[in-house]
Amino acid sequence: MTTSECAAAAAAAAAMNSVGEGCTDMKREYDQCFNRWFAEKFLKGDSSGDPCTDLFKRYQQCVQKAIKEKEIPIEGLEFMGHGRDKPESSS
């Protein structure tokens, strides 16, 4: 995927609302922070730290609460995100 394709995908994702109405502003704030960091730092070789971790954690907690309140079944799903280890290889 090219840089412009990544940017287009990120813009499309940023335009979507969150699963919880009360989480949408947090989602947009996190998306803006991440996209800025990704474009201005990561793509230029600076992968030291992600300044958006706290925003992500607050947004993630909001989404988890909304999922519980809406009784959305998520059994068997695994979520990746900050602070999560990559799945172990089965080989």
N, C-alpha and C positions, 0 to 999 in steps of 0.2 A: 504494500500500500504506500502510495507516495505521500509526501508531506501535505500536499493540497487535499488529497483524499481523506487523510486523517483529520485535517481541519474541518472539512465539510461534514464528516461523520460526527465530530465533536459539536459542531454548531447545531446539527439536527438533534442530537441527544440533549443539548442544553435547552432546546425549545420545548421539550416534553415536560409535562407536569409530573410531580411526584405522586406516588401511590396514596399519600396522605396530603390533603389540601394544605394543612398547616406546615408541611415540610417543603413545599414548592419554593419558597423564598430561600430556604437553607440550601436546597439543591442548586438553585441558580448561583448563589454566592460561592458554593463549592466549585461548580462547573467553571465559573469565571476564574477563580483562583488557580484551579488545576490547569486550565487551558493556557493561562498566562505563564505559569511555571513550565509547562511542557514546551511551549514555543520559545520562551526566552532563555530557558536554562537547559532543560533535558536534551532538546534537539541540537543544542550547541555543545554538547559533551559534558555539561555540568550536571551530574546525577547525584550530587551531594545534598541529601535532605529534601524533604517535601514540605514546604511551608503551609500546606493545606490540611495536614493531618488532623488538627483539632476541629476544623470545619467538617471534615469527613466523618469524624466520630460523632459529632452532634447530629449531623444529618442521618447517619446510620441508626442512631438511637431513636430518632423521630420516626423513621421508616419502620423499624421493628415494632414500635408502639402502634403505629397505624395498621400494620399487618395483623397484630393481635386484636385490635379493636374491630377490624372488619372481618375477623375470623377467616382470613385467607389461609388455606391449608398450604403449609410449606414443608411438611415432613418429607425427608429424603433429599431435600435440596441443600446444597452446600454453597455458602456465599464466600467469595473471595473479597479481600479488601485489605486495608492497612492493618498490620498486626496479625495477619493470618499467614500461617506457613503454607508453602506450596504442597500439594498432595504428594505423598511418597510414591516413588516409581514402583510399579508392580513387578519389575523384572528381577 
